[in-house]
């Protein structure tokens, strides 16, 4: 089945790319408030996203954290980082 409502899920393609998600989902994809840990082949470490998601991608105001960098609040549109955002607009995951 496809995830609906709130929960936890993991996607691993077997080629070094994996995503873990905790939060709201619709039609099997991250959708609403949640948190995602993303690992990509060829990239050292993981990237953490927390905030708004739509269609399985960051969409809206999102906190981004990754090793060696200062945490930052960014605005996303369909998974693309479009610039800085105010921390006051961030909807943090509560669990």
N, CA, C and O atoms as a MOPAC input file, in Angstrom:
PM7 MOZYME 1SCF
protein

 N      0.80600 1    -1.18300 1     0.00000 1
 C      0.00000 1     0.00000 1     0.00000 1
 C      0.85400 1     1.25400 1     0.00000 1
 O      2.07600 1     1.19500 1     0.13300 1
 N      0.20900 1     2.35600 1    -0.14700 1
 C      0.89000 1     3.64400 1    -0.14000 1
 C      0.61300 1     4.36100 1     1.17600 1
 O     -0.49900 1     4.32700 1     1.70200 1
 N      1.65600 1     5.01200 1     1.69600 1
 C      1.54400 1     5.72300 1     2.96400 1
 C      0.52300 1     6.84900 1     2.87000 1
 O      0.50300 1     7.61300 1     1.90500 1
 N     -0.31600 1     6.93400 1     3.88400 1
 C     -1.30200 1     8.01000 1     4.03200 1
 C     -1.29300 1     8.41800 1     5.49500 1
 O     -1.22600 1     7.55300 1     6.36800 1
 N     -1.36000 1     9.70800 1     5.78500 1
 C     -1.39600 1    10.17100 1     7.16600 1
 C      0.01600 1    10.37200 1     7.70300 1
 O      0.89800 1    10.83700 1     6.98100 1
 N      0.22700 1    10.02800 1     8.95600 1
 C      1.53000 1    10.21700 1     9.60800 1
 C      2.24400 1     8.88100 1     9.77300 1
 O      1.61300 1     7.85300 1    10.01800 1
 N      3.57300 1     8.90700 1     9.63500 1
 C      4.31900 1     7.67500 1     9.81900 1
 C      5.77800 1     7.81800 1     9.44800 1
 O      6.30800 1     8.92200 1     9.32400 1
 N      6.42600 1     6.65000 1     9.26900 1
 C      7.85100 1     6.57500 1     8.97300 1
 C      8.04800 1     5.66100 1     7.77400 1
 O      7.38100 1     4.63400 1     7.64600 1
 N      8.97200 1     6.04300 1     6.89700 1
 C      9.25500 1     5.20600 1     5.73300 1
 C     10.69300 1     5.33900 1     5.28400 1
 O     11.36200 1     6.33200 1     5.56700 1
 N     11.16600 1     4.30200 1     4.56700 1
 C     12.53100 1     4.27200 1     4.04300 1
 C     12.47800 1     3.86800 1     2.57600 1
 O     11.74100 1     2.95900 1     2.19300 1
 N     13.27300 1     4.56100 1     1.76300 1
 C     13.44800 1     4.18800 1     0.35800 1
 C     14.94200 1     4.01300 1     0.13100 1
 O     15.73200 1     4.89900 1     0.45300 1
 N     15.32800 1     2.86000 1    -0.42800 1
 C     16.73900 1     2.57200 1    -0.73300 1
 C     16.77700 1     1.94000 1    -2.11100 1
 O     16.15300 1     0.90300 1    -2.33700 1
 N     17.50700 1     2.55900 1    -3.03800 1
 C     17.52300 1     2.03400 1    -4.40600 1
 C     18.61600 1     0.99100 1    -4.64000 1
 O     18.74900 1     0.48200 1    -5.75300 1
 N     19.41100 1     0.66000 1    -3.59200 1
 C     20.44900 1    -0.35000 1    -3.73300 1
 C     21.70200 1     0.15100 1    -4.44100 1
 O     22.66300 1    -0.60300 1    -4.59700 1
 N     21.70900 1     1.41000 1    -4.87100 1
 C     22.85800 1     1.97700 1    -5.58100 1
 C     23.52700 1     3.09400 1    -4.77000 1
 O     24.28400 1     3.90400 1    -5.30600 1
 N     23.22600 1     3.11600 1    -3.45800 1
 C     23.83300 1     4.12700 1    -2.60000 1
 C     22.97900 1     5.34600 1    -2.33800 1
 O     23.43100 1     6.28300 1    -1.68000 1
 N     21.74900 1     5.35700 1    -2.83700 1
 C     20.82400 1     6.45800 1    -2.60100 1
 C     19.71300 1     5.98300 1    -1.67300 1
 O     19.06100 1     4.97100 1    -1.93200 1
 N     19.50700 1     6.72600 1    -0.58800 1
 C     18.47600 1     6.33200 1     0.36700 1
 C     17.85900 1     7.56200 1     1.01100 1
 O     18.51900 1     8.58700 1     1.18200 1
 N     16.57800 1     7.44800 1     1.36900 1
 C     15.86000 1     8.49600 1     2.08700 1
 C     15.05700 1     7.85700 1     3.20500 1
 O     14.41600 1     6.82200 1     3.02300 1
 N     15.10600 1     8.50100 1     4.37400 1
 C     14.25400 1     8.12200 1     5.50400 1
 C     13.35500 1     9.31200 1     5.77000 1
 O     13.80300 1    10.45700 1     5.71100 1
 N     12.08000 1     9.05000 1     6.06600 1
 C     11.13100 1    10.13500 1     6.27400 1
 C     10.24200 1     9.82500 1     7.46300 1
 O      9.78900 1     8.69600 1     7.64900 1
 N     10.00400 1    10.86000 1     8.26600 1
 C      9.07800 1    10.78300 1     9.39300 1
 C      8.16200 1    11.98200 1     9.29400 1
 O      8.62900 1    13.12100 1     9.30500 1
 N      6.86000 1    11.74400 1     9.19800 1
 C      5.93200 1    12.87200 1     9.12900 1
 C      4.69000 1    12.53900 1     8.34300 1
 O      4.29800 1    11.37700 1     8.22900 1
 N      4.07100 1    13.57700 1     7.79800 1
 C      2.83600 1    13.43100 1     7.04400 1
 C      3.12400 1    12.95200 1     5.62400 1
 O      4.11100 1    13.35500 1     5.00800 1
 N      2.25100 1    12.08800 1     5.11600 1
 C      2.41500 1    11.55200 1     3.76000 1
 C      1.06800 1    11.48300 1     3.05900 1
 O      0.01500 1    11.38700 1     3.69000 1
 N      1.13600 1    11.53400 1     1.72000 1
 C     -0.04900 1    11.40100 1     0.88800 1
 C      0.36100 1    10.65600 1    -0.37800 1
 O      1.37300 1    10.98300 1    -0.99700 1
 N     -0.42100 1     9.66600 1    -0.75600 1
 C     -0.14900 1     8.87400 1    -1.96400 1
 C      1.25500 1     8.28500 1    -1.96200 1
 O      1.89200 1     8.19300 1    -3.01200 1
 N      1.74100 1     7.88800 1    -0.79000 1
 C      3.04200 1     7.24300 1    -0.68100 1
 C      4.22800 1     8.18600 1    -0.68900 1
 O      5.37100 1     7.72800 1    -0.72100 1
 N      3.99000 1     9.50500 1    -0.66100 1
 C      5.07600 1    10.48500 1    -0.72300 1
 C      5.01300 1    11.44800 1     0.45800 1
 O      3.94500 1    11.70800 1     1.01100 1
 N      6.17900 1    11.97100 1     0.83200 1
 C      6.24900 1    12.99600 1     1.86800 1
 C      5.38000 1    14.17300 1     1.44200 1
 O      5.55500 1    14.71400 1     0.35000 1
 N      4.43900 1    14.57300 1     2.30400 1
 C      3.51800 1    15.64700 1     1.95100 1
 C      2.94900 1    16.24900 1     3.22000 1
 O      2.12700 1    15.63100 1     3.89700 1
 N      3.38900 1    17.46300 1     3.54300 1
 C      2.99500 1    18.11400 1     4.79000 1
 C      4.23500 1    18.36700 1     5.63000 1
 O      5.33300 1    18.51000 1     5.09400 1
 N      4.06500 1    18.42300 1     6.93900 1
 C      5.19500 1    18.65900 1     7.84200 1
 C      5.91100 1    17.34800 1     8.11800 1
 O      5.27200 1    16.33500 1     8.40200 1
 N      7.24500 1    17.36600 1     8.03500 1
 C      8.01000 1    16.15500 1     8.28100 1
 C      9.49900 1    16.41400 1     8.33000 1
 O      9.95000 1    17.55800 1     8.29500 1
 N     10.26200 1    15.32200 1     8.41100 1
 C     11.72200 1    15.37400 1     8.42700 1
 C     12.25900 1    14.25000 1     7.55300 1
 O     11.74500 1    13.13200 1     7.58000 1
 N     13.30100 1    14.55500 1     6.77600 1
 C     13.87900 1    13.57600 1     5.85900 1
 C     15.40200 1    13.56900 1     5.99600 1
 O     16.03900 1    14.62000 1     6.05500 1
 N     15.96200 1    12.37900 1     6.04500 1
 C     17.41300 1    12.19900 1     5.98300 1
 C     17.69700 1    11.59800 1     4.61800 1
 O     17.14500 1    10.55700 1     4.25900 1
 N     18.55300 1    12.25500 1     3.86500 1
 C     18.83000 1    11.83900 1     2.48600 1
 C     20.31500 1    11.52100 1     2.32500 1
 O     21.17300 1    12.32900 1     2.67900 1
 N     20.60500 1    10.34400 1     1.79200 1
 C     21.97700 1     9.94700 1     1.46700 1
 C     22.05200 1     9.72400 1    -0.03700 1
 O     21.18100 1     9.07700 1    -0.61800 1
 N     23.10100 1    10.26200 1    -0.67000 1
 C     23.26600 1    10.12100 1    -2.11900 1
 C     24.62000 1     9.51200 1    -2.44000 1
 O     25.62400 1     9.84200 1    -1.80900 1
 N     24.64300 1     8.62300 1    -3.42100 1
 C     25.88900 1     8.01200 1    -3.88100 1
 C     26.84500 1     9.12100 1    -4.30400 1
 O     26.44300 1    10.06100 1    -4.99100 1
 N     28.08700 1     9.01800 1    -3.90400 1
 C     29.08300 1    10.00900 1    -4.28600 1
 C     29.14600 1    11.21900 1    -3.38300 1
 O     30.05900 1    12.03300 1    -3.52000 1
 N     28.20400 1    11.36600 1    -2.46000 1
 C     28.19800 1    12.49100 1    -1.53000 1
 C     28.60400 1    11.97900 1    -0.14700 1
 O     28.06200 1    10.98400 1     0.33400 1
 N     29.55100 1    12.65600 1     0.48300 1
 C     29.98000 1    12.27500 1     1.82500 1
 C     28.93600 1    12.74300 1     2.82500 1
 O     28.50900 1    13.89700 1     2.79300 1
 N     28.52400 1    11.84100 1     3.71500 1
 C     27.56100 1    12.19800 1     4.75000 1
 C     26.13600 1    12.23400 1     4.24300 1
 O     25.84200 1    11.85900 1     3.10800 1
 N     25.26100 1    12.69600 1     5.11600 1
 C     23.83300 1    12.77500 1     4.81000 1
 C     23.37600 1    14.21800 1     4.91800 1
 O     24.07100 1    15.06600 1     5.47600 1
 N     22.21000 1    14.47800 1     4.38100 1
 C     21.58900 1    15.80200 1     4.48500 1
 C     20.24100 1    15.61900 1     5.18600 1
 O     19.49000 1    14.69400 1     4.87600 1
 N     19.94700 1    16.51200 1     6.13500 1
 C     18.71400 1    16.46100 1     6.91200 1
 C     17.83500 1    17.65500 1     6.54900 1
 O     18.29100 1    18.79900 1     6.54800 1
 N     16.57500 1    17.37600 1     6.24300 1
 C     15.59300 1    18.40600 1     5.93500 1
 C     14.45100 1    18.29400 1     6.94800 1
 O     14.00200 1    17.19000 1     7.25500 1
 N     13.98600 1    19.42100 1     7.46100 1
 C     12.83900 1    19.41200 1     8.36900 1
 C     11.95300 1    20.60600 1     8.05800 1
 O     12.42300 1    21.74200 1     7.98400 1
 N     10.67500 1    20.33900 1     7.87800 1
 C      9.72800 1    21.41600 1     7.58500 1
 C      8.64300 1    20.95500 1     6.64200 1
 O      7.98200 1    19.94700 1     6.89100 1
 N      8.45600 1    21.69500 1     5.55100 1
 C      7.35200 1    21.45300 1     4.62100 1
 C      7.79100 1    20.60100 1     3.42200 1
 O      8.86400 1    20.79800 1     2.85300 1
 N      6.92400 1    19.65100 1     3.06200 1
 C      7.16900 1    18.77300 1     1.91400 1
 C      5.91500 1    18.70800 1     1.05200 1
 O      4.79600 1    18.87800 1     1.53700 1
 N      6.12700 1    18.45700 1    -0.23700 1
 C      5.01600 1    18.26700 1    -1.17500 1
 C      5.49100 1    17.32200 1    -2.27200 1
 O      6.54000 1    17.54600 1    -2.87700 1
 N      4.73400 1    16.28700 1    -2.52600 1
 C      5.07400 1    15.35600 1    -3.59800 1
 C      6.40900 1    14.65900 1    -3.41400 1
 O      7.06100 1    14.29900 1    -4.39400 1
 N      6.82900 1    14.45900 1    -2.15000 1
 C      8.07200 1    13.74800 1    -1.86600 1
 C      9.31000 1    14.62600 1    -1.81800 1
 O     10.41600 1    14.12300 1    -1.61900 1
 N      9.14100 1    15.94300 1    -1.99900 1
 C     10.27800 1    16.86100 1    -2.03400 1
 C     10.08100 1    18.01000 1    -1.04300 1
 O      8.94900 1    18.35200 1    -0.70300 1
 N     11.19100 1    18.60800 1    -0.57900 1
 C     11.05200 1    19.82200 1     0.22400 1
 C     10.30400 1    20.88700 1    -0.58800 1
 O     10.59400 1    21.11000 1    -1.76400 1
 N      9.33600 1    21.53600 1     0.06600 1
 C      8.51900 1    22.53800 1    -0.62600 1
 C      7.97400 1    23.51000 1     0.41400 1
 O      7.07600 1    23.16600 1     1.18300 1
 N      8.51600 1    24.71500 1     0.43400 1
 C      8.15400 1    25.69700 1     1.44800 1
 C      9.37600 1    25.98100 1     2.31100 1
 O     10.50900 1    25.86800 1     1.84200 1
 N      9.15200 1    26.34800 1     3.56200 1
 C     10.24100 1    26.69100 1     4.47000 1
 C     10.78300 1    25.42500 1     5.12300 1
 O     10.03000 1    24.64100 1     5.70100 1
 N     12.10700 1    25.23200 1     5.02200 1
 C     12.74200 1    23.98100 1     5.46200 1
 C     14.08100 1    24.27800 1     6.14400 1
 O     14.88100 1    25.07800 1     5.66000 1
 N     14.29800 1    23.61600 1     7.27200 1
 C     15.60200 1    23.63300 1     7.93300 1
 C     16.48000 1    22.60300 1     7.23600 1
 O     16.04500 1    21.47400 1     7.01000 1
 N     17.71900 1    22.97900 1     6.89000 1
 C     18.65000 1    22.07000 1     6.22700 1
 C     19.89900 1    21.95600 1     7.08500 1
 O     20.48700 1    22.96300 1     7.47900 1
 N     20.30400 1    20.71000 1     7.37300 1
 C     21.52900 1    20.46500 1     8.12600 1
 C     22.35400 1    19.41700 1     7.40600 1
 O     21.82300 1    18.44200 1     6.87600 1
 N     23.67900 1    19.63400 1     7.39400 1
 C     24.59600 1    18.64600 1     6.84300 1
 C     25.95200 1    18.81900 1     7.51400 1
 O     26.29300 1    19.90200 1     7.98900 1
 N     26.71400 1    17.73900 1     7.54400 1
 C     28.01000 1    17.73100 1     8.21800 1
 C     28.91300 1    18.83300 1     7.69100 1
 O     29.00300 1    19.05600 1     6.48400 1
 N     29.58700 1    19.52600 1     8.62000 1
 C     30.54600 1    20.54300 1     8.24500 1
 C     29.95700 1    21.88900 1     7.86900 1
 O     30.69500 1    22.80700 1     7.51100 1
 N     28.63300 1    22.02400 1     7.94700 1
 C     27.98000 1    23.29600 1     7.59600 1
 C     27.05300 1    23.73300 1     8.71100 1
 O     26.51300 1    22.90000 1     9.44000 1
 N     26.87300 1    25.00400 1     8.84200 1
 C     25.95700 1    25.56700 1     9.81900 1
 C     24.51700 1    25.28200 1     9.38200 1
 O     24.20200 1    25.41700 1     8.19900 1
 N     23.62500 1    24.88500 1    10.32000 1
 C     22.21700 1    24.70000 1     9.94700 1
 C     21.64800 1    25.99600 1     9.36400 1
 O     22.00800 1    27.09200 1     9.79600 1
 N     20.76000 1    25.85700 1     8.38100 1
 C     20.20500 1    27.03300 1     7.73900 1
 C     18.73000 1    26.80100 1     7.38400 1
 O     18.31300 1    25.67200 1     7.12500 1
 N     17.96100 1    27.87300 1     7.37800 1
 C     16.54700 1    27.81800 1     7.01400 1
 C     16.43000 1    28.36400 1     5.59500 1
 O     16.84900 1    29.48600 1     5.31200 1
 N     15.85300 1    27.55500 1     4.71000 1
 C     15.78600 1    27.88300 1     3.28200 1
 C     14.35200 1    27.75900 1     2.77200 1
 O     13.51500 1    27.10300 1     3.39300 1
 N     14.08600 1    28.38500 1     1.65600 1
 C     12.80600 1    28.26900 1     0.94900 1
 C     13.00600 1    27.32200 1    -0.22700 1
 O     13.94100 1    27.48800 1    -1.01000 1
 N     12.12800 1    26.33100 1    -0.35000 1
 C     12.19700 1    25.36200 1    -1.45000 1
 C     10.92500 1    25.42300 1    -2.28400 1
 O      9.84400 1    25.70400 1    -1.76700 1
 N     11.06400 1    25.16000 1    -3.56800 1
 C      9.94500 1    24.98700 1    -4.49400 1
 C     10.19700 1    23.70900 1    -5.27600 1
 O     11.15100 1    23.62200 1    -6.04900 1
 N      9.33600 1    22.71900 1    -5.07100 1
 C      9.45000 1    21.42800 1    -5.76900 1
 C     10.85400 1    20.83700 1    -5.67000 1
 O     11.38000 1    20.31600 1    -6.65400 1
 N     11.46600 1    20.91700 1    -4.47700 1
 C     12.77200 1    20.32600 1    -4.24900 1
 C     13.95200 1    21.21300 1    -4.56700 1
 O     15.09200 1    20.85500 1    -4.27000 1
 N     13.70000 1    22.38200 1    -5.17300 1
 C     14.77500 1    23.31400 1    -5.51800 1
 C     14.89900 1    24.41000 1    -4.46500 1
 O     13.90500 1    25.02600 1    -4.07900 1
 N     16.11000 1    24.64500 1    -4.00900 1
 C     16.40200 1    25.70800 1    -3.05300 1
 C     16.32100 1    27.04000 1    -3.79400 1
 O     17.08200 1    27.28200 1    -4.73100 1
 N     15.38800 1    27.90700 1    -3.36900 1
 C     15.20300 1    29.19200 1    -4.05200 1
 C     15.64100 1    30.38800 1    -3.20700 1
 O     15.46400 1    31.53400 1    -3.62200 1
 N     16.21100 1    30.13400 1    -2.02500 1
 C     16.73300 1    31.24600 1    -1.23500 1
 C     16.48800 1    31.10200 1     0.25000 1
 O     15.87700 1    30.13700 1     0.70900 1
 N     16.97600 1    32.08000 1     0.99100 1
 C     16.85800 1    32.04800 1     2.44400 1
 C     15.41100 1    32.29900 1     2.87200 1
 O     14.60500 1    32.84200 1     2.11700 1
 N     15.10700 1    31.88700 1     4.10700 1
 C     13.76600 1    32.06000 1     4.66400 1
 C     13.88300 1    32.38900 1     6.14500 1
 O     14.93200 1    32.18700 1     6.75600 1
 N     12.81500 1    32.88800 1     6.70200 1
 C     12.77300 1    33.24200 1     8.11200 1
 C     12.49900 1    32.01500 1     8.96700 1
 O     11.61900 1    31.21100 1     8.66000 1
 N     13.25900 1    31.88600 1    10.03700 1
 C     13.04600 1    30.76900 1    10.96800 1
 C     11.64900 1    30.83000 1    11.58600 1
 O     11.10500 1    29.79700 1    11.97600 1
 N     11.06400 1    32.02000 1    11.68100 1
 C      9.71400 1    32.16800 1    12.23800 1
 C      8.66700 1    31.45200 1    11.39000 1
 O      7.60400 1    31.09600 1    11.89900 1
 N      8.94600 1    31.23900 1    10.12400 1
 C      7.99800 1    30.58500 1     9.21400 1
 C      8.13400 1    29.06100 1     9.20300 1
 O      7.31200 1    28.36600 1     8.60700 1
 N      9.16600 1    28.54800 1     9.85800 1
 C      9.43800 1    27.10900 1     9.85200 1
 C      8.42800 1    26.36000 1    10.71200 1
 O      8.19300 1    26.72900 1    11.86300 1
 N      7.82900 1    25.30800 1    10.15600 1
 C      6.96100 1    24.40200 1    10.90500 1
 C      7.79900 1    23.18200 1    11.27300 1
 O      8.03600 1    22.30900 1    10.43900 1
 N      8.24200 1    23.12700 1    12.52000 1
 C      9.08600 1    22.03100 1    12.97200 1
 C      8.25400 1    20.76800 1    13.19000 1
 O      7.06800 1    20.83500 1    13.51300 1
 N      8.89600 1    19.62700 1    13.00700 1
 C      8.26600 1    18.33600 1    13.24100 1
 C      8.11600 1    18.12600 1    14.73800 1
 O      9.06800 1    18.32400 1    15.49300 1
 N      6.94300 1    17.73200 1    15.16500 1
 C      6.68900 1    17.41400 1    16.58700 1
 C      6.29100 1    15.94700 1    16.64200 1
 O      5.31900 1    15.52300 1    16.01600 1
 N      7.07600 1    15.17300 1    17.41500 1
 C      6.73900 1    13.74000 1    17.56400 1
 C      7.04000 1    13.26700 1    18.94200 1
 O      6.82400 1    12.09600 1    19.25400 1

